[in-house]
Amino acid sequence: PLGAEGKKHFCSSSASLTATAMLTLDRSGADAAKRNSKEYLETMLNSESCRVFVMSGDRPIIFDSETDGAGLLWMTSADAANILRTNHLQLGPGCVFLGLVGGNPRFAISASREQVKAAGSELRVMDGRLALGVLQGNAADLECYCMGRALLRFNHTHRFCPRCGAPSIPSLSGDSQECSNKCCTTLYPVSLSLSLS
């Protein structure tokens, strides 16, 4: 549907459904102005409290231990940059801001299979559908996985304006795409959340 000025378009193709007892990801703590501020996002990405999880396609890197159960493999920005074989992470379509968990920033990045394989055989990549089942016992990680998967997929599949075909320009946080002609639509991914009590 189009917004009041006919400039907004919501894409349902990247929708994710998150059903958890309590939603823990805070996207309102970082308002829209901050989410698109390069200085704010780079500060968050390089902070010591920042944690990043890596996706290879729709497949997240997870850990699975007998004592702690299963969850996303959260790593520092520096460790995530090592997987991408770079000195530091760059904001862009392959690095999206998820929000805050307990006041600490969370990001998701996209890496190729080759990059993950070269980073070490101890990294366990799991099929996306299986990950949904495995992460059921970890509500915070399940929510972050669904949001990260939706935003990364949205940025991968919506590279051109649906109205005129011009290249789209992704927002710094990865939660919208703007037509490079500046005369068409701004695309936003749809993330559906269901809270069960």
Secondary structure, 3 states (H helix, E strand, C coil): CCCCCCCEEEECCCCCEEEECCCCCECCCCCHHHHCCHHHHHHHHCCCCCEEEEEECCEEEEEEECCCEEEECCECHHHHHHHCCCCCCCCECCEEEEEEECCEEEEEEECCHHHHHHHCCCCEECCHHHHHHHHHHCHHHHHHHHHHHHHHHHHHHCCECCCCCCEEEECCCCCCEEECCCCCCEEEECCEEEECC
